[in-house]
Amino acid sequence: MKKLNKFFAVLVALAMMATLCVSMAFAADEVPTGTDKTAKMVKYLQAGDGVEVPEGMTFNFTLTPLAGNPAEVDTVEVAIPFSGMTKDANGDYIGSKTIEEIFTGVTFAKAGEYKFTADEVATTGWTAAEGETLVEDQDTFEVHLYVKNTENGTAIDKVTVSDGTDKQDPTEIKEKADDGQDENGKNIGFSFTNTFKKDLSDDNDNDASGLIDLEKKVEGTYADKTYKFNFDLAYELPAANESDVYYKVLPKGTTDASGITAVKATGSPINVKLADGEKLIITKAPQGIKWSTTENLSKATDLQNHEKYQATVDKYDAGASEPGADHSTTQQTLSEKDAVKYTNTLEDTDVTPTGILVNNLPYIALALVAIGGLVAYVVVRRRNADEA
């Protein structure tokens, strides 16, 4: 019995050791690794649709050797030009270099584990124009290269990457979230993210125009040119640039808007009331802002014959709206100056006269004179006949 107990004890011990070994193996496999051909350093640039990024930009990086490497190696410099980048599913520009491409020409004198820090340095090939800002990535990664002996000398066998807190997977280019991180707030892979912002401004007081002009016109003999119609200008800021939006409302005939202070929008939509000849102009906004306009004719209940006014717009419009109905433009992305003009029309035939028309008074007066003359003639003839 004792021998049997010892036998089972040995089996249990062996099983525990095997389990431990398997667990260690799985734990080792959990560390993301790659080879020189599969591991990639990825570059993201967030800008947004409609934003014009300077073509000459080149993003630069350095991989600096750490102390304690098996042999001395030099700092490695890497360049990823914007002109070679493509867009991913999120609309971000993306480029990459494999570890093989990065360390081409680098000789490792001995096998062993080599450690580098990877940093992004100054972007070259462009000069910031007015309103342009480039926010560069400040992250630092630690790259470990496991170099082995081969028949032809040394070669990179495995690659691991850490951001200082977590191991990163260097083998896959993943779609980048708008904030450059995953749903847990962690960096995605061996990647650097820059953000390019471009703010547009047009506060030209001489021509009283802006980046976006929304103008109101009212036509028709019986139309109310003093009534202020209700408008909404809805907008959506690009994820990469949430700068403030400023606007002005210009009275009819304004040619010099210097005395009108721009107002900062507090959110979308901007709601204004415009009469004939008045304008809403956007004087400052980020490039890539998406916008649309709506005239709320259904709110003009205090306007006489409001249900008969019809709206048309000269741009981004499928046609005239039904009389008295709201009318919206399609959403547009602002890359440069733009403008729309809403025209409300009340046709002469939309108003049916129910009393005496002033325009017909001269004819009515002539008719009354003629009738009066005829009556006087009859009375005089009868009187003459009676006297005779």
C-alpha positions as semicolon CSV with decimal commas, in nm:
position;residue;x (nm);y (nm);z (nm)
1;M;0,000;0,000;0,000
2;K;0,283;0,239;0,088
3;K;0,450;0,166;-0,247
4;L;0,121;0,238;-0,421
5;N;0,084;0,568;-0,236
6;K;0,439;0,663;-0,329
7;F;0,364;0,577;-0,693
8;F;0,058;0,802;-0,696
9;A;0,254;1,077;-0,524
10;V;0,518;1,061;-0,796
11;L;0,246;1,072;-1,065
12;V;0,086;1,377;-0,904
13;A;0,422;1,551;-0,881
14;L;0,498;1,476;-1,246
15;A;0,152;1,602;-1,347
16;M;0,206;1,924;-1,154
17;M;0,546;1,974;-1,316
18;A;0,398;1,911;-1,660
19;T;0,118;2,158;-1,592
20;L;0,371;2,417;-1,476
21;C;0,580;2,365;-1,788
22;V;0,275;2,399;-2,013
23;S;0,168;2,712;-1,825
24;M;0,515;2,861;-1,864
25;A;0,508;2,776;-2,233
26;F;0,170;2,942;-2,276
27;A;0,290;3,243;-2,074
28;A;0,591;3,272;-2,301
29;D;0,365;3,251;-2,606
30;E;0,151;3,535;-2,468
31;V;0,438;3,781;-2,521
32;P;0,379;3,924;-2,872
33;T;0,680;3,853;-3,092
34;G;0,770;3,891;-3,454
35;T;1,052;3,828;-3,697
36;D;1,252;4,084;-3,888
37;K;1,004;4,045;-4,176
38;T;0,678;4,045;-3,979
39;A;0,746;4,303;-3,707
40;K;0,656;4,656;-3,821
41;M;0,694;5,009;-3,698
42;V;0,373;5,187;-3,797
43;K;0,312;5,558;-3,861
44;Y;-0,038;5,708;-3,838
45;L;-0,139;6,061;-3,934
46;Q;-0,483;6,182;-3,831
47;A;-0,623;6,475;-4,029
48;G;-0,982;6,420;-4,141
49;D;-1,163;6,428;-4,476
50;G;-1,120;6,745;-4,674
51;V;-0,799;6,846;-4,493
52;E;-0,508;6,927;-4,723
53;V;-0,188;6,775;-4,579
54;P;0,142;6,912;-4,717
55;E;0,281;6,649;-4,955
56;G;0,644;6,718;-4,862
57;M;0,616;6,596;-4,500
58;T;0,860;6,325;-4,390
59;F;0,826;6,159;-4,049
60;N;1,157;6,073;-3,885
61;F;1,253;5,827;-3,611
62;T;1,565;5,714;-3,426
63;L;1,638;5,377;-3,268
64;T;1,909;5,435;-3,006
65;P;2,107;5,139;-2,863
66;L;2,082;5,084;-2,488
67;A;2,373;4,986;-2,263
68;G;2,459;4,621;-2,217
69;N;2,422;4,500;-2,574
70;P;2,641;4,202;-2,676
71;A;2,827;4,423;-2,925
72;E;2,838;4,788;-3,018
73;V;2,584;4,908;-3,278
74;D;2,511;5,254;-3,411
75;T;2,192;5,458;-3,379
76;V;1,953;5,378;-3,661
77;E;1,758;5,653;-3,840
78;V;1,428;5,584;-4,014
79;A;1,218;5,804;-4,247
80;I;0,857;5,750;-4,358
81;P;0,743;6,005;-4,622
82;F;0,381;6,119;-4,621
83;S;0,369;6,084;-5,000
84;G;0,389;5,706;-4,964
85;M;0,116;5,670;-4,702
86;T;-0,234;5,539;-4,766
87;K;-0,566;5,573;-4,579
88;D;-0,708;5,304;-4,352
89;A;-1,075;5,228;-4,279
90;N;-1,093;5,509;-4,021
91;G;-0,970;5,770;-4,267
92;D;-0,624;5,796;-4,105
93;Y;-0,311;5,803;-4,318
94;I;-0,085;5,505;-4,254
95;G;0,269;5,398;-4,342
96;S;0,510;5,140;-4,204
97;K;0,860;4,990;-4,209
98;T;0,943;4,631;-4,124
99;I;1,228;4,556;-3,883
100;E;1,412;4,407;-4,181
101;E;1,384;4,739;-4,367
102;I;1,483;4,938;-4,059
103;F;1,798;4,737;-3,984
104;T;1,909;4,679;-4,343
105;G;2,285;4,732;-4,351
106;V;2,329;4,701;-3,973
107;T;2,584;4,437;-3,869
108;F;2,553;4,256;-3,538
109;A;2,900;4,131;-3,444
110;K;2,771;3,879;-3,191
111;A;2,456;3,682;-3,125
112;G;2,244;3,780;-2,828
113;E;1,971;4,023;-2,716
114;Y;2,004;4,381;-2,844
115;K;1,795;4,660;-2,694
116;F;1,697;4,994;-2,850
117;T;1,470;5,285;-2,763
118;A;1,254;5,408;-3,050
119;D;1,146;5,773;-3,064
120;E;0,991;6,003;-3,320
121;V;1,194;6,314;-3,392
122;A;1,115;6,637;-3,581
123;T;0,910;6,615;-3,899
124;T;1,090;6,761;-4,199
125;G;0,996;6,877;-4,547
126;W;0,734;7,135;-4,460
127;T;0,685;7,476;-4,305
128;A;0,363;7,545;-4,115
129;A;0,137;7,786;-4,301
130;E;-0,116;8,008;-4,123
131;G;-0,360;7,798;-3,924
132;E;-0,160;7,475;-3,960
133;T;-0,048;7,271;-3,658
134;L;0,124;6,933;-3,637
135;V;0,102;6,752;-3,302
136;E;0,385;6,499;-3,291
137;D;0,386;6,172;-3,097
138;Q;0,587;6,175;-2,773
139;D;0,573;5,800;-2,707
140;T;0,891;5,598;-2,654
141;F;0,912;5,225;-2,724
142;E;1,173;4,970;-2,622
143;V;1,265;4,726;-2,897
144;H;1,441;4,396;-2,822
145;L;1,610;4,214;-3,108
146;Y;1,707;3,851;-3,053
147;V;2,001;3,789;-3,288
148;K;2,109;3,433;-3,368
149;N;2,405;3,271;-3,540
150;T;2,350;3,137;-3,893
151;E;2,571;2,983;-4,161
152;N;2,604;3,329;-4,316
153;G;2,672;3,517;-3,994
154;T;2,423;3,668;-3,749
155;A;2,057;3,744;-3,824
156;I;1,754;3,876;-3,639
157;D;1,544;3,588;-3,515
158;K;1,276;3,741;-3,292
159;V;1,148;4,090;-3,205
160;T;0,953;4,212;-2,902
161;V;0,830;4,566;-2,833
162;S;0,718;4,736;-2,512
163;D;0,574;5,083;-2,454
164;G;0,717;5,090;-2,103
165;T;0,407;4,938;-1,947
166;D;0,274;4,667;-2,176
167;K;0,410;4,440;-2,443
168;Q;0,289;4,550;-2,784
169;D;0,212;4,330;-3,083
170;P;0,455;4,439;-3,356
171;T;0,330;4,195;-3,617
172;E;0,000;4,348;-3,724
173;I;-0,108;4,685;-3,858
174;K;-0,439;4,748;-3,684
175;E;-0,699;5,011;-3,759
176;K;-0,626;5,310;-3,542
177;A;-0,893;5,463;-3,321
178;D;-0,936;5,839;-3,347
179;D;-0,748;5,892;-3,019
180;G;-0,464;5,659;-3,120
181;Q;-0,550;5,397;-2,859
182;D;-0,766;5,090;-2,819
183;E;-1,088;5,063;-2,619
184;N;-0,882;5,015;-2,302
185;G;-0,679;5,333;-2,350
186;K;-0,363;5,145;-2,449
187;N;-0,140;5,208;-2,750
188;I;-0,206;4,984;-3,047
189;G;0,102;4,793;-3,162
190;F;0,442;4,945;-3,237
191;S;0,296;5,270;-3,367
192;F;0,336;5,646;-3,358
193;T;0,046;5,885;-3,420
194;N;0,065;6,248;-3,533
195;T;-0,230;6,484;-3,574
196;F;-0,240;6,749;-3,846
197;K;-0,479;7,039;-3,789
198;K;-0,569;7,320;-4,026
199;D;-0,787;7,610;-3,910
200;L;-0,942;7,828;-4,180
201;S;-1,015;8,195;-4,124
202;D;-1,183;8,456;-4,343
203;D;-1,279;8,770;-4,157
204;N;-1,239;9,006;-4,453
205;D;-1,431;9,315;-4,349
206;N;-1,416;9,470;-4,696
207;D;-1,631;9,222;-4,884
208;A;-1,838;9,104;-4,586
209;S;-1,796;8,736;-4,675
210;G;-1,681;8,436;-4,476
211;L;-1,578;8,073;-4,511
212;I;-1,945;7,977;-4,539
213;D;-2,210;8,230;-4,643
214;L;-2,579;8,166;-4,588
215;E;-2,780;8,440;-4,758
216;K;-3,155;8,504;-4,749
217;K;-3,360;8,646;-5,037
218;V;-3,737;8,709;-5,044
219;E;-3,925;8,765;-5,370
220;G;-4,283;8,826;-5,474
221;T;-4,519;9,124;-5,495
222;Y;-4,694;9,029;-5,172
223;A;-4,390;8,876;-4,990
224;D;-4,288;9,014;-4,650
225;K;-3,931;9,132;-4,692
226;T;-3,902;9,235;-4,327
227;Y;-3,992;8,897;-4,178
228;K;-3,700;8,706;-4,018
229;F;-3,707;8,343;-4,126
230;N;-3,563;8,073;-3,897
231;F;-3,243;7,891;-4,004
232;D;-3,021;7,617;-3,858
233;L;-2,661;7,568;-3,968
234;A;-2,561;7,225;-3,838
235;Y;-2,196;7,120;-3,829
236;E;-1,975;6,828;-3,732
237;L;-1,614;6,892;-3,636
238;P;-1,341;6,660;-3,768
239;A;-1,225;6,414;-3,501
240;A;-0,866;6,532;-3,542
241;N;-0,948;6,900;-3,494
242;E;-1,218;7,027;-3,260
243;S;-1,133;7,396;-3,291
244;D;-1,391;7,667;-3,218
245;V;-1,633;7,795;-3,482
246;Y;-1,707;8,168;-3,510
247;Y;-1,981;8,346;-3,705
248;K;-2,143;8,685;-3,775
249;V;-2,493;8,789;-3,878
250;L;-2,483;9,075;-4,130
251;P;-2,770;9,321;-4,193
252;K;-2,890;9,380;-4,547
253;G;-2,650;9,585;-4,758
254;T;-2,348;9,532;-4,528
255;T;-2,021;9,598;-4,710
256;D;-1,798;9,659;-4,409
257;A;-1,837;9,410;-4,124
258;S;-1,559;9,552;-3,907
259;G;-1,805;9,685;-3,652
260;I;-1,975;9,347;-3,609
261;T;-1,816;9,119;-3,350
262;A;-1,781;8,750;-3,435
263;V;-1,966;8,516;-3,199
264;K;-1,828;8,178;-3,089
265;A;-2,069;7,896;-3,161
266;T;-2,167;7,707;-2,848
267;G;-2,261;7,392;-3,037
268;S;-2,445;7,257;-3,338
269;P;-2,669;7,381;-3,486
270;I;-2,620;7,756;-3,504
271;N;-2,971;7,905;-3,506
272;V;-3,030;8,247;-3,661
273;K;-3,319;8,451;-3,804
274;L;-3,265;8,620;-4,139
275;A;-3,477;8,865;-4,336
276;D;-3,438;8,958;-4,702
277;G;-3,077;9,046;-4,785
278;E;-2,932;8,937;-4,448
279;K;-2,649;8,684;-4,417
280;L;-2,493;8,441;-4,174
281;I;-2,120;8,404;-4,236
282;I;-1,877;8,160;-4,074
283;T;-1,553;8,350;-4,014
284;K;-1,344;8,074;-3,854
285;A;-1,366;7,692;-3,859
286;P;-1,140;7,388;-3,891
287;Q;-1,083;7,259;-4,241
288;G;-1,276;6,937;-4,287
289;I;-1,583;7,054;-4,092
290;K;-1,903;6,894;-4,224
291;W;-2,202;7,128;-4,249
292;S;-2,558;7,159;-4,375
293;T;-2,834;7,419;-4,355
294;T;-3,209;7,403;-4,293
295;E;-3,475;7,670;-4,331
296;N;-3,755;7,607;-4,082
297;L;-4,057;7,742;-4,272
298;S;-4,282;7,536;-4,047
299;K;-4,191;7,774;-3,762
300;A;-4,312;8,084;-3,952
301;T;-4,666;8,053;-3,817
302;D;-4,684;8,425;-3,737
303;L;-4,616;8,516;-4,102
304;Q;-4,920;8,599;-4,314
305;N;-4,968;8,334;-4,585
306;H;-4,673;8,141;-4,435
307;E;-4,807;7,814;-4,576
308;K;-4,772;7,952;-4,931
309;Y;-4,406;8,055;-4,919
310;Q;-4,181;7,824;-5,116
311;A;-3,806;7,781;-5,053
312;T;-3,540;7,721;-5,315
313;V;-3,162;7,715;-5,271
314;D;-2,897;7,771;-5,533
315;K;-2,655;7,494;-5,420
316;Y;-2,672;7,140;-5,281
317;D;-3,043;7,117;-5,343
318;A;-3,255;6,853;-5,515
319;G;-3,526;7,106;-5,596
320;A;-3,780;7,338;-5,444
321;S;-3,956;7,235;-5,126
322;E;-4,331;7,206;-5,090
323;P;-4,492;7,539;-4,995
324;G;-4,463;7,595;-4,621
325;A;-4,228;7,298;-4,573
326;D;-3,879;7,298;-4,415
327;H;-3,592;7,281;-4,662
328;S;-3,241;7,138;-4,603
329;T;-2,922;7,121;-4,803
330;T;-2,712;6,806;-4,826
331;Q;-2,411;6,775;-4,596
332;Q;-2,089;6,923;-4,732
333;T;-1,723;6,905;-4,624
334;L;-1,549;7,242;-4,610
335;S;-1,213;7,249;-4,787
336;E;-1,230;7,613;-4,898
337;K;-1,482;7,900;-4,910
338;D;-1,841;7,809;-4,989
339;A;-2,184;7,975;-4,998
340;V;-2,554;7,899;-5,031
341;K;-2,848;8,131;-5,095
342;Y;-3,205;8,056;-4,989
343;T;-3,480;8,233;-5,181
344;N;-3,838;8,242;-5,052
345;T;-4,106;8,332;-5,303
346;L;-4,469;8,429;-5,259
347;E;-4,619;8,439;-5,608
348;D;-4,882;8,698;-5,703
349;T;-5,124;8,416;-5,779
350;D;-5,085;8,284;-5,423
351;V;-5,281;8,583;-5,289
352;T;-5,649;8,603;-5,390
353;P;-5,803;8,952;-5,356
354;T;-6,123;8,949;-5,147
355;G;-6,214;9,325;-5,168
356;I;-6,186;9,623;-5,402
357;L;-5,850;9,637;-5,578
358;V;-5,689;9,980;-5,557
359;N;-5,546;9,933;-5,905
360;N;-5,904;9,921;-6,048
361;L;-6,033;10,236;-5,875
362;P;-5,983;10,468;-6,181
363;Y;-6,195;10,239;-6,396
364;I;-6,461;10,207;-6,129
365;A;-6,473;10,588;-6,096
366;L;-6,521;10,630;-6,473
367;A;-6,798;10,375;-6,469
368;L;-6,972;10,555;-6,181
369;V;-6,945;10,890;-6,368
370;A;-7,098;10,732;-6,677
371;I;-7,382;10,578;-6,479
372;G;-7,437;10,907;-6,295
373;G;-7,452;11,096;-6,626
374;L;-7,704;10,850;-6,764
375;V;-7,925;10,877;-6,456
376;A;-7,909;11,260;-6,470
377;Y;-8,001;11,253;-6,842
378;V;-8,306;11,033;-6,773
379;V;-8,423;11,253;-6,485
380;V;-8,393;11,572;-6,690
381;R;-8,582;11,421;-6,987
382;R;-8,863;11,306;-6,759
383;R;-8,888;11,646;-6,595
384;N;-8,903;11,820;-6,933
385;A;-9,171;11,578;-7,049
386;D;-9,385;11,645;-6,740
387;E;-9,365;12,024;-6,787
388;A;-9,470;11,999;-7,144
